Amino acid sequence: MKNEYKVAIIGGGIVGCSIAYHLAKFGENDVVVFEKDYLSSGSTGRCAGGIRQQWSSPHNVLLAMRSVSLFEKLSQETGVDIEYKQGGYLVLSYDDQEAAQFEKNVQMQRELGLDVEILTPKDVKQRYPYIDVSGVKMATFCQKDGHANPHLANFAYARAAQKLGVHIMTHTKVMAVEVLPNGFELFTNRGKIGAKILINAAGPHSREIGNMVGVDLPTESYRHQIMVTEAVKNFFNPMAISFSGNFYMRQTKHGQFIMGQGDPEEKPGINNNVTYRFEREMAEKMCAIFPFLSKLRIVRHWSGHYNMSPDAQPIIGESTSVPSFYYAIGFSGHGFMLAPAVGEALAQMIIYGRTLHVDITELNLDRFEKGVVREKNVV
Ligand SMILES: Cc1cc2nc3c(=O)[nH]c(=O)nc-3n(C[C@H](O)[C@H](O)[C@H](O)COP(=O)(O)OP(=O)(O)OC[C@H]3O[C@@H](n4cnc5c(N)ncnc54)[C@H](O)[C@@H]3O)c2cc1C
C-alpha cells in the first residue's frame, strides 16, 4: 500500500471493482480499492446473479441495457468465464393492476429499444410446460435478459483492474475519514493513506461511509434470504420472477436451482442469520409453481442485504457538499446487473467530466428534494 493515491474506493464488491476497472481502462490507474473482508464477501457474493432489463423506470432500463452490452463482452475482455447466459427473463404477473402496468412498461421499454414480448398464460404453458400457470394473468419476456455467476463477475473486474495497475487491499477496513481542503485522509486497520478522490461503493454499509465524511446518504439495508437446491441436468433456460408473486428462481450453469423472495417483515439493519420460516414458505410456493422442484433437496441457504434507496433506484454521483466524494450506492436489489454500466459511467464522469453512454445525472442525491417516484419491478 502506498501512502497516497489519486482515487480510493471503499468496497470490493462488483460495483467497487467495476469502477476501479473502468477508471484504469480509461487511463487512471492510481487507484486503491479497500475491502474489509474478501472480494465478493458482501451482497455481490450472496446474490442470485440475475441480469434483467425489464424495469418500470426508464433509468433502470437504460442502465441495464448498457450493462447487458458490457456483460456480453466481459468474459472475453477480462479472460474470466463469468458463466453468462442469455436465457431470457420471464416476468409473471398474478395481479390485474400489475398486468395493466406491465403493458405500459413494455411500451416504454420498446420505445427505449428493448425487444420485449407480452405472453398470455397459454403462451407461457406452451413454451414452458413444466410451469404451473394457475393464477397467472400475463407475462413478459425478454430473451436478452439472463444471469451470470456473481463471484466470477466480481473477480473478473478485480483481476482485470489489477492487471491495469489498480491496488486491491482485502481485509482492510476503512474506519474513519478526514475531509481535507484538497482531498481525504483514510484511517484503516492497516494504516492511513491520502486520496484526492474518494468513492463510496460500500453496499450495505454505504450510509456509514457517508457519515464518516458528513454526508447523509438516505439508504437502509434489509436482509434478503436465498437458497439453492441440489443439481440436476440443465433444462430451465430463463430466470423466472414475479413481483406480485414475490419470488425469483433460476437454474445455474452447474444445475442447481437458486431462489429467493422478499420479506415485508424485515427491519432495516445488518442481519446475516437465516430462518426456517423462509425455507418453508419458499419451498411451498416454489413447488406449487415449479412442481419439478418438489423432487429436489435444499442444499444451502444464506442471506445478504439489499441496500435500499427511497425510490428503489441507485444513488450515483458526486456530493455537492463534499467535493470529490462520489457514491454508487442504494442499488435496492439490482446492483449486480447495473454494476458494469454504473462503473463505466462513474469512471467517465470522474475522468472526462461527463458520461459517454448513459446519463446518470438524474440519479444524484438531490433528486429526492423533488419527490420520490418508486421503481415498481422489485422483489
Ligand atoms: C439474496 C439477494 C439476491 C440478489 N439478487 C440480485 C440479482 O439477481 N441481480 C442483481 O442485479 N442484484 C441482486 N442483488 C443485489 C446485489 O447483490 C447488490 O445490489 C450488489 O451486489 C451490490 O454490489 P456492491 O458492490 O455495491 O455491494 P457489495 O457486494 O456488498 O460490496 C460492498 C463491499 O464493501 C465492503 N465494505 C463495507 N464497508 C467497508 C469499510 N468500512 N471498509 C472496507 N470495505 C467495506 C463490504 O465488505 C462489501 O464487500 C441481490 C441481493 C441479495 C442479498
Ligand as a Chemical Component Dictionary entry (heavy atoms), coordinates in Angstrom:
data_LIG
# 
_chem_comp.id                   LIG 
_chem_comp.type                 NON-POLYMER 
_chem_comp.pdbx_formal_charge   0 
_chem_comp.three_letter_code    LIG 
# 
loop_
_chem_comp_atom.comp_id 
_chem_comp_atom.atom_id 
_chem_comp_atom.alt_atom_id 
_chem_comp_atom.type_symbol 
_chem_comp_atom.charge 
_chem_comp_atom.model_Cartn_x 
_chem_comp_atom.model_Cartn_y 
_chem_comp_atom.model_Cartn_z 
_chem_comp_atom.pdbx_ordinal 
LIG C1  C1  C 0 -30.403 -12.501 -1.773  1  
LIG C2  C2  C 0 -30.009 -11.440 -2.778  2  
LIG C3  C3  C 0 -30.302 -11.624 -4.128  3  
LIG C4  C4  C 0 -29.960 -10.651 -5.070  4  
LIG N1  N1  N 0 -30.177 -10.890 -6.395  5  
LIG C5  C5  C 0 -29.777 -9.987  -7.316  6  
LIG C6  C6  C 0 -29.910 -10.258 -8.705  7  
LIG O1  O1  O 0 -30.416 -11.306 -9.114  8  
LIG N2  N2  N 0 -29.475 -9.323  -9.579  9  
LIG C7  C7  C 0 -28.931 -8.141  -9.165  10 
LIG O2  O2  O 0 -28.575 -7.312  -10.007 11 
LIG N3  N3  N 0 -28.760 -7.869  -7.860  12 
LIG C8  C8  C 0 -29.168 -8.753  -6.930  13 
LIG N4  N4  N 0 -28.991 -8.494  -5.601  14 
LIG C9  C9  C 0 -28.442 -7.191  -5.202  15 
LIG C10 C10 C 0 -26.931 -7.184  -5.397  16 
LIG O3  O3  O 0 -26.364 -8.245  -4.673  17 
LIG C11 C11 C 0 -26.333 -5.858  -4.916  18 
LIG O4  O4  O 0 -27.089 -4.764  -5.374  19 
LIG C12 C12 C 0 -24.898 -5.711  -5.429  20 
LIG O5  O5  O 0 -24.158 -6.877  -5.163  21 
LIG C13 C13 C 0 -24.267 -4.501  -4.818  22 
LIG O6  O6  O 0 -22.880 -4.538  -5.086  23 
LIG P1  P1  P 0 -21.909 -3.617  -4.266  24 
LIG O7  O7  O 0 -20.557 -3.807  -4.819  25 
LIG O8  O8  O 0 -22.479 -2.238  -4.235  26 
LIG O9  O9  O 0 -22.048 -4.120  -2.767  27 
LIG P2  P2  P 0 -21.280 -5.342  -2.019  28 
LIG O10 O10 O 0 -21.127 -6.515  -2.882  29 
LIG O11 O11 O 0 -21.981 -5.515  -0.717  30 
LIG O12 O12 O 0 -19.858 -4.726  -1.792  31 
LIG C14 C14 C 0 -19.602 -3.739  -0.827  32 
LIG C15 C15 C 0 -18.334 -4.139  -0.111  33 
LIG O13 O13 O 0 -17.913 -3.053  0.720   34 
LIG C16 C16 C 0 -17.221 -3.625  1.793   35 
LIG N5  N5  N 0 -17.157 -2.613  2.861   36 
LIG C17 C17 C 0 -18.191 -2.069  3.529   37 
LIG N6  N6  N 0 -17.743 -1.181  4.430   38 
LIG C18 C18 C 0 -16.388 -1.158  4.334   39 
LIG C19 C19 C 0 -15.368 -0.442  5.008   40 
LIG N7  N7  N 0 -15.637 0.426   6.007   41 
LIG N8  N8  N 0 -14.077 -0.653  4.639   42 
LIG C20 C20 C 0 -13.779 -1.542  3.639   43 
LIG N9  N9  N 0 -14.724 -2.265  2.980   44 
LIG C21 C21 C 0 -16.008 -2.063  3.320   45 
LIG C22 C22 C 0 -18.056 -4.836  2.148   46 
LIG O14 O14 O 0 -17.319 -5.804  2.867   47 
LIG C23 C23 C 0 -18.510 -5.338  0.784   48 
LIG O15 O15 O 0 -17.724 -6.405  0.296   49 
LIG C24 C24 C 0 -29.326 -9.447  -4.647  50 
LIG C25 C25 C 0 -29.021 -9.267  -3.284  51 
LIG C26 C26 C 0 -29.346 -10.252 -2.369  52 
LIG C27 C27 C 0 -28.981 -10.047 -0.928  53 
# 
loop_
_chem_comp_bond.comp_id 
_chem_comp_bond.atom_id_1 
_chem_comp_bond.atom_id_2 
_chem_comp_bond.value_order 
_chem_comp_bond.pdbx_ordinal 
LIG C1  C2  SING 1  
LIG C2  C3  SING 2  
LIG C2  C26 DOUB 3  
LIG C3  C4  DOUB 4  
LIG C4  N1  SING 5  
LIG C4  C24 SING 6  
LIG N1  C5  DOUB 7  
LIG C5  C6  SING 8  
LIG C5  C8  SING 9  
LIG C6  O1  DOUB 10 
LIG C6  N2  SING 11 
LIG N2  C7  SING 12 
LIG C7  O2  DOUB 13 
LIG C7  N3  SING 14 
LIG N3  C8  DOUB 15 
LIG C8  N4  SING 16 
LIG N4  C9  SING 17 
LIG N4  C24 SING 18 
LIG C9  C10 SING 19 
LIG C10 O3  SING 20 
LIG C10 C11 SING 21 
LIG C11 O4  SING 22 
LIG C11 C12 SING 23 
LIG C12 O5  SING 24 
LIG C12 C13 SING 25 
LIG C13 O6  SING 26 
LIG O6  P1  SING 27 
LIG P1  O7  DOUB 28 
LIG P1  O8  SING 29 
LIG P1  O9  SING 30 
LIG O9  P2  SING 31 
LIG P2  O10 DOUB 32 
LIG P2  O11 SING 33 
LIG P2  O12 SING 34 
LIG O12 C14 SING 35 
LIG C14 C15 SING 36 
LIG C15 O13 SING 37 
LIG C15 C23 SING 38 
LIG O13 C16 SING 39 
LIG C16 N5  SING 40 
LIG C16 C22 SING 41 
LIG N5  C17 SING 42 
LIG N5  C21 SING 43 
LIG C17 N6  DOUB 44 
LIG N6  C18 SING 45 
LIG C18 C19 SING 46 
LIG C18 C21 DOUB 47 
LIG C19 N7  SING 48 
LIG C19 N8  DOUB 49 
LIG N8  C20 SING 50 
LIG C20 N9  DOUB 51 
LIG N9  C21 SING 52 
LIG C22 O14 SING 53 
LIG C22 C23 SING 54 
LIG C23 O15 SING 55 
LIG C24 C25 DOUB 56 
LIG C25 C26 SING 57 
LIG C26 C27 SING 58 
# 
